[in-house]
Amino acid sequence: MEELRIANSEVMAGSQEQKESMEQPFDKEIIDSLNNYCENLENEQRREFADQPDMLSKLNVHFPTVWHVAKQMDPENKTLHLAARFHDYGRAVQFRKSGTFNDGTLGSEFDHHVLGEQAFTDDALAVLAGAVPEMALVESERSGVLLAVQSTIKLHGMKGKAFSEDFAELEAKYPGVAEIVDKVSVIDDIANGTQCVNYLLREGQEWAKNVSKGGFIPDENATSKDVTPHVMELLRDATSFNRNAECKTYPDYYLFGAFLAARNLKNPKTRDLTIEAMNMPVMMMSYAAKKEMVDGEEKTVNVLVSESFPNTMEAFKHLFESEINPDDAKEAYSILENYYKYGTPDNPEQKQG
């Protein structure tokens, strides 16, 4: 991991006593400068990717959710909030290079973890050189704030999968930073599971997961409204779900999205934060038929639209009722609703009765 070398700060250590003793005078300036930079950057990217629904979903749904949940998890930890806000810094770079969010081989030229770390290393120092010019560069120590953000960008969600030497270094030398990476990884997983409803319907309308397009749903099943019985049981169990192996229809894929939420609602360690994320407003992007004049003739064309919902449960209810056969839709929503309310697939009051 390329080093960012600036004065040390509170997140290098693990204990509160260590944090307080290692605070540096420029930490607030670093955090404020990078937050301002991120806000301006995201506004620029919304203009740049105005006609790219996948990137807009990241900017308008995923990024804000991760940032919001981080603030709920630890309201006083400004460095955690900053790391959460920047965690997917590589996605825009990746999308410009490949037009997708496919990481390919971990560590490859298209991996958003690596792309993001490289871009942040360059961009953050350029921003801070102008915003906080009085910061003294110290060759012997790394900035806790910058190291936390840099490490989170590269390592979030990667524990046990890649970058084992980086994890070992953080845990041995910078346990406070390692803790931030772990926290953002949990938050990112929660956000992916609660906000995926934003794009599921659109992908089904595009038949984006068809085998002929490199996906996992047989083309002949593209219009099916049925849930495979085994997939319903996977949602009910909320333990493990191999999407590519198990999904045979688009309703199966929609239940996989619900599974991601149910899994974290079932886990006592992530339940409260998952509910917090699910209570946030969410947009659902899809295509709608619209009449337009084309070459002097009125024609029906499909246009991308977004519909707002007050929370994730309402969005999933709409998705299930509009795209899944009524019996399967009712059963799937009941399972998800019970996980949301009780942390189990069944209503305990009904079981007692």
C-alpha positions in Angstrom: 0.0 0.0 0.0 1.5 3.3 -1.1 2.0 5.5 2.0 0.5 8.9 2.7 2.9 10.5 5.0 1.4 13.4 7.1 1.3 14.0 10.9 -0.2 11.2 13.0 -3.8 11.3 14.4 -6.3 9.7 16.7 -7.4 6.7 14.6 -3.9 5.1 14.6 -4.6 3.6 18.1 -7.3 1.3 19.3 -8.1 2.6 22.8 -9.9 5.8 23.6 -6.9 6.9 25.8 -4.5 6.4 22.9 -6.9 8.2 20.5 -7.1 11.2 22.8 -3.3 11.4 23.3 -2.6 11.2 19.6 -5.0 13.8 18.2 -3.3 16.3 15.9 -4.2 19.9 15.2 -4.9 19.4 11.5 -7.3 16.5 11.7 -10.4 18.7 11.6 -9.0 20.7 8.7 -8.3 17.5 6.8 -11.8 16.1 7.4 -13.5 19.4 6.6 -11.5 19.9 3.4 -12.1 16.4 2.1 -15.9 16.5 3.0 -16.2 19.7 1.0 -14.2 18.2 -1.9 -16.4 15.1 -1.9 -19.7 17.1 -2.0 -18.5 19.1 -5.0 -17.1 16.0 -6.7 -20.4 14.1 -6.3 -22.3 17.0 -7.8 -20.0 17.1 -10.8 -20.3 13.3 -11.2 -24.1 13.6 -11.2 -23.8 15.9 -14.2 -21.2 13.7 -15.8 -23.3 10.5 -15.4 -26.7 12.0 -15.8 -27.7 9.4 -18.4 -26.0 6.4 -16.6 -28.5 4.8 -14.2 -26.0 2.5 -12.7 -23.7 5.3 -11.7 -26.5 7.5 -10.6 -27.7 4.7 -8.3 -24.3 4.7 -6.6 -24.3 8.5 -6.2 -27.9 9.0 -5.1 -28.6 5.8 -3.1 -25.6 3.7 -2.1 -23.1 6.4 -1.2 -25.5 8.4 1.0 -26.7 5.2 2.7 -23.3 4.1 3.7 -22.4 7.6 5.0 -25.7 7.9 6.9 -25.4 4.5 8.6 -21.8 5.2 9.6 -23.0 8.3 11.4 -25.6 6.3 13.2 -23.1 3.6 14.1 -20.6 6.0 15.8 -21.9 9.6 15.9 -18.6 11.1 17.2 -16.2 9.3 14.9 -15.7 11.8 12.1 -12.9 9.7 10.6 -15.2 6.8 10.3 -17.8 9.0 8.6 -15.2 10.3 6.1 -13.9 6.7 5.3 -17.5 5.6 4.7 -18.2 8.6 2.5 -15.1 7.8 0.3 -15.2 4.0 0.5 -16.3 3.5 -3.2 -14.1 6.3 -4.6 -12.9 4.0 -7.3 -16.4 3.3 -8.8 -16.4 6.4 -11.0 -12.9 5.7 -12.2 -13.9 2.1 -12.9 -17.1 3.1 -14.8 -15.1 5.5 -17.0 -12.7 2.7 -17.9 -15.0 -0.2 -18.4 -18.7 1.0 -18.4 -19.5 -1.5 -15.7 -18.9 -2.2 -12.0 -17.3 -5.6 -12.7 -14.0 -5.8 -10.7 -12.7 -8.7 -12.7 -9.7 -10.3 -10.9 -9.0 -8.7 -7.6 -6.1 -6.3 -8.0 -6.6 -6.0 -11.7 -6.7 -2.8 -13.7 -10.5 -2.7 -13.4 -10.7 -3.5 -9.6 -12.4 -0.5 -8.0 -10.5 -1.1 -4.7 -7.1 -0.6 -6.4 -8.3 2.1 -8.7 -9.9 4.0 -5.9 -6.8 3.9 -3.6 -4.6 5.1 -6.4 -6.9 8.0 -7.3 -7.5 9.0 -3.7 -3.8 9.0 -3.0 -3.2 11.5 -5.7 -6.4 13.6 -5.3 -6.4 13.9 -1.5 -2.9 15.2 -1.4 -3.6 17.7 -4.2 -6.7 18.9 -2.4 -5.0 19.2 1.0 -1.9 21.0 -0.5 -4.2 23.9 -1.3 -6.6 23.6 1.6 -4.2 23.0 4.4 -0.8 24.2 3.2 0.6 24.5 6.8 0.4 20.8 7.4 3.9 19.5 8.0 4.9 16.5 6.0 6.5 13.9 8.3 8.3 11.0 6.6 8.3 8.8 9.7 4.5 8.6 10.3 1.3 8.3 8.3 -1.8 10.4 8.8 -4.4 8.4 10.7 -7.3 10.2 8.9 -5.8 9.7 5.4 -4.6 6.2 6.2 -8.1 5.3 7.4 -9.7 6.5 4.2 -7.1 5.1 2.0 -7.2 1.7 3.7 -11.0 1.6 3.6 -11.1 2.3 -0.1 -8.7 -0.5 -0.8 -9.7 -3.1 1.8 -13.5 -2.8 2.4 -15.2 -6.1 2.0 -11.9 -7.9 1.2 -11.0 -9.6 4.5 -10.3 -13.2 3.9 -10.5 -12.7 0.1 -7.4 -10.6 -0.8 -4.7 -8.2 0.5 -3.8 -10.3 3.5 -0.5 -8.5 4.0 -2.3 -5.1 4.2 -4.7 -6.4 6.8 -1.9 -7.9 8.8 0.0 -4.6 8.8 -3.1 -2.6 9.9 -4.0 -5.0 12.7 -0.4 -5.1 14.0 0.5 -1.4 13.7 -2.8 0.6 13.3 -5.6 -1.2 15.1 -7.8 1.8 15.0 -7.6 2.0 11.3 -8.3 -1.8 11.0 -11.4 -1.2 13.1 -12.7 1.5 10.7 -12.1 -0.8 7.7 -14.1 -3.5 9.4 -16.9 -1.2 10.4 -17.3 0.2 6.9 -17.2 -3.3 5.4 -20.2 -4.2 7.6 -22.0 -1.0 6.7 -21.4 -1.5 3.0 -22.8 -5.0 3.2 -25.9 -3.6 4.9 -26.3 -0.9 2.3 -26.0 -3.3 -0.6 -28.7 -5.5 0.9 -31.2 -2.8 1.7 -30.8 -0.5 -1.3 -30.4 -3.0 -4.1 -34.2 -2.7 -4.7 -33.2 0.5 -6.5 -32.0 -1.4 -9.6 -33.6 -4.8 -9.5 -36.7 -4.0 -11.5 -34.7 -2.1 -14.2 -32.3 -5.1 -14.6 -35.3 -7.4 -15.0 -36.8 -5.2 -17.6 -33.5 -5.1 -19.5 -33.1 -8.9 -19.1 -29.7 -7.9 -17.9 -29.1 -11.2 -16.2 -30.0 -13.5 -19.1 -27.5 -16.2 -20.0 -27.2 -14.7 -23.5 -25.9 -11.5 -21.9 -23.4 -13.3 -19.6 -25.8 -13.7 -16.8 -27.4 -16.7 -14.9 -31.1 -16.7 -15.8 -32.1 -18.9 -18.7 -33.4 -16.8 -21.6 -36.5 -19.0 -21.8 -37.4 -18.0 -18.2 -37.0 -14.3 -18.8 -40.8 -13.6 -18.6 -41.6 -16.0 -15.8 -43.4 -14.5 -12.7 -42.8 -17.5 -10.5 -40.4 -18.0 -7.6 -38.5 -21.3 -7.6 -39.6 -23.1 -4.4 -36.1 -23.7 -3.2 -35.4 -20.0 -3.5 -38.3 -19.2 -1.3 -36.8 -21.4 1.3 -33.4 -19.7 1.0 -35.1 -16.4 1.8 -36.9 -18.0 4.7 -33.6 -19.4 6.1 -31.6 -16.2 5.4 -28.2 -18.0 5.9 -26.6 -18.5 2.5 -27.7 -18.0 -1.1 -25.5 -18.6 -4.2 -27.2 -16.2 -6.6 -25.7 -17.5 -9.9 -26.4 -21.1 -9.0 -29.9 -20.8 -7.5 -31.7 -18.0 -9.5 -33.7 -19.4 -12.4 -36.2 -16.6 -12.9 -36.2 -12.8 -12.3 -38.5 -13.2 -9.3 -35.8 -15.5 -7.9 -33.3 -12.7 -8.4 -35.6 -10.2 -6.7 -35.8 -12.6 -3.7 -32.0 -12.7 -3.7 -32.1 -8.9 -3.1 -34.6 -9.4 -0.2 -32.3 -12.2 1.2 -29.4 -9.7 1.5 -31.6 -7.5 3.7 -33.1 -10.5 5.6 -29.6 -11.9 6.4 -28.6 -8.7 8.2 -32.0 -8.3 9.9 -31.6 -11.8 11.3 -28.1 -11.1 12.7 -28.4 -9.4 16.1 -25.1 -7.6 15.5 -26.3 -5.9 12.3 -30.1 -5.8 12.9 -30.4 -2.2 14.3 -28.2 -0.7 11.6 -30.0 -2.6 8.9 -33.4 -1.3 10.1 -31.8 2.2 10.2 -30.8 1.8 6.5 -34.1 0.3 5.5 -36.0 3.3 7.0 -34.3 5.7 4.6 -36.1 6.9 1.5 -35.3 4.9 -1.6 -35.7 5.4 -5.3 -36.6 2.5 -7.7 -35.4 3.0 -11.3 -37.3 1.3 -14.1 -38.6 1.8 -17.7 -42.0 3.1 -18.5 -43.8 3.4 -21.8 -44.3 6.9 -23.0 -45.7 8.4 -26.3 -43.3 10.7 -28.1 -43.1 12.3 -31.5 -40.3 10.5 -33.5 -39.7 11.8 -37.1 -43.1 13.4 -37.1 -44.9 10.2 -35.9 -46.2 9.5 -32.4 -44.5 6.3 -31.2 -44.4 4.5 -27.9 -40.9 4.4 -26.4 -39.4 3.2 -23.1 -38.0 5.9 -21.0 -36.1 5.5 -17.7 -38.0 6.8 -14.7 -37.6 6.8 -11.0 -40.2 6.3 -8.3 -39.6 7.3 -4.7 -40.6 5.2 -1.7 -40.5 6.2 2.0 -38.5 3.1 2.9 -37.1 -0.1 1.6 -40.0 -2.2 2.8 -42.5 -0.2 0.7 -40.2 -0.5 -2.3 -39.9 -4.3 -2.0 -43.6 -4.6 -1.6 -44.2 -2.7 -4.8 -41.5 -4.8 -6.6 -43.0 -8.1 -5.5 -46.6 -7.1 -6.2 -45.9 -5.8 -9.7 -43.4 -8.5 -10.9 -44.2 -11.8 -9.0 -47.3 -13.9 -9.1 -49.6 -13.0 -6.2 -49.1 -16.1 -4.0 -45.3 -16.0 -4.2 -45.3 -12.2 -3.8 -47.5 -12.4 -0.6 -45.3 -15.2 0.9 -42.0 -13.4 0.1 -43.1 -10.1 1.5 -44.5 -11.8 4.6 -41.1 -13.4 5.2 -39.2 -10.1 4.7 -41.7 -8.1 6.8 -41.3 -10.6 9.7 -37.5 -10.4 9.6 -37.9 -6.6 9.7 -40.3 -6.6 12.6 -39.1 -9.6 14.6 -35.8 -10.8 13.3 -37.4 -14.2 12.3 -39.2 -15.4 9.2 -42.4 -16.0 11.1 -44.6 -13.8 13.3 -44.0 -15.2 16.8 -47.4 -14.1 17.9 -49.1 -16.1 15.2 -47.0 -19.2 16.0 -48.1 -19.0 19.7 -51.8 -18.7 18.6 
